[in-house]
């Protein structure tokens, strides 16, 4: 007792010092946080958030969006909180396989077994809680528009006869195209004032000519400004291949405006497109899906080229294979003008409303 | 520091306690586990597993399959280990929102902010590591067939002319259909010896008649044996609606065999199908996609009815809208017999090999 009391005093002093340092660090960190530009920069837990409604439960429960409010929000304001389960990090996972602890759920008695499995508590303590984490997005205050954009999208199938196309869809498209200003970004691409470095092939003929571009949806494409073109062939990103052919001819708003006279252009787009893609990326024709959207996102003729397992926008009620389009026009120049077509729109999209007003949806 | 200093002290105490408890649990669990029927029942960590290759990295990195071997396996044996990130549990999440600790990643300076976020160490300790967990499947020993089934599927687009259909695809289908035994399960459904309780509508005419059934792919359908039919209307599972119409007429192997004479049957299937689905489930026509597969999974005529946002098998090179098929046959009875069609097969599928041998793939 007598002997250890000086040690005890030193230990007590040490503990006091440690607490002091911890408090100081905490205060500094907290001040750092307080200097953020919105209250959102300062939150360090979701304690002050009161969830009111689950807006969306997506991707098999891996993304959940809550509507609610933070205690510090003004009366009448709401907030969105979106939790995203983090994907497994392949490299992290490989290195940490041996640190996973495992609890048997069921087994076949032979070669199959199923477990729950988690980073052991000890390794969690050493590594921090990375494994036990979500990505989190918060929007506060959330405007009504933001809230609505985060509600599930309800879509409806429209069944558009030739008559409805002439009387409702046509005027709707003409309103959107208007004086052509909404397509000026596209004309800049066609004149190569913009995105010239993304052009893979060009036929400059104003009638049947077109540009083949790297679509901006192909996010994993090697950096165009730093990776030389000969290194694009066989690049790992060709799995996500997405190219776009845009015709120089103006005035073809959609599939419906195509006629037999456009067949040579369509064949040229198909042929040069697959040829160029094989030459640049080493991806052969039988790995590609070549198609046109109806309804398209903008009203100037364009053709999508994607790798087979890239399934964005390939639904039967939206994607029309170019091989089919060519055959249909060869048989009947007015094939697409005269038929009934089904396609999908968001409910309360302007076109859906127009169909409703015409008593057709 | 910023994140964990208050948690650290609690955690240190927790860890000490945990070690004691864990050792006791481990001893008890180990005794229980030893009685398992395969070595797989006894593993409690992945320490003995040596990963050799990543076979698959699916679903945005949320499912990863490793090929490798366990130390206890025989020479030459391999094992598959498949880790699946667990979805967020909505109920658990809602109750535990206030226990999540949050670290700012970036913010817009206004209403948007992005964080990393995890259960606090303290609450992890109290709740167990549920949040920090994966589902895990293990197959050991894994046969070559199992290993191959877990490799990425490579598919190829076949471009099938009418001639190739007659000379290659036709004989291929006839080989599969053979003496009809491979379709006996289907004839049992049509005769209502099997699955009679899944029938939603029947037209018994042997020529133009058909059954409308609840497809077995609709896994969330209310239990047919316990939930009375009047409770199916508006049931939450109608979001995953999947029904199947199967014709009584035999011999229509695929779309290619359809002729103008089949149009009345097709119209009947479309009309009665959407009518029945609206009556039973309350899902209207404009929420449905009605389509036929080419190539189909079995060679007897059938029509898929799915809810719009159910996107299984809806790719343009596979799904053909019934509304289009009807119009095409009305214009030309031989529309589908005479045209070139694109569809996708697994590489090295028997049909792909047959096309290759014919010099067409």
Interface residues (C-beta under 8 A of the other chain):
Chain A: X22 X25 X26 X29 X32 X33 X36 X37 X38 X40 X41 X43 X44 X45 X46 X47 X49 X51 X54 X57 X59 X60 X61 X62 X63 X64 X66 X81 X83 X85 X86 X87 X88 X89 X90 X93 X94 X97 X98 X99 X100 X101 X102 X103 X104 X107 X109 X110 X111 X112 X113 X114 X115 X116 X117 X118 X119 X120 X121 X122 X124 X125 X128 X129 X130 X131 X132 X133 X134 X135 X136 X137 X138 X139 X140 X141 X142 X143 X146 X155 X156 X157 X158 X159 X285 X286 X287 X288 X289 X291 X308 X309 X311 X314 X315 X316 X317 X318 X319 X320 X321 X323 X324 X327 X331 X332 X339 X340 X341 X342 X344 X361
Chain B: X1 X2 X3 X4 X5 X6 X11 X15 X18 X22 X33 X36 X37 X38 X40 X41 X43 X44 X45 X46 X47 X49 X51 X54 X57 X59 X60 X61 X62 X63 X64 X66 X81 X83 X85 X86 X87 X88 X89 X90 X93 X94 X97 X98 X99 X100 X101 X102 X103 X104 X107 X109 X110 X111 X112 X113 X114 X115 X116 X117 X118 X119 X120 X121 X124 X125 X129 X130 X131 X132 X133 X134 X135 X136 X137 X138 X139 X140 X141 X142 X155 X156 X157 X158 X159 X285 X286 X287 X288 X289 X291 X308 X309 X311 X314 X315 X316 X317 X318 X319 X320 X321 X323 X324 X327 X331 X332 X339 X340 X341 X342 X344 X361
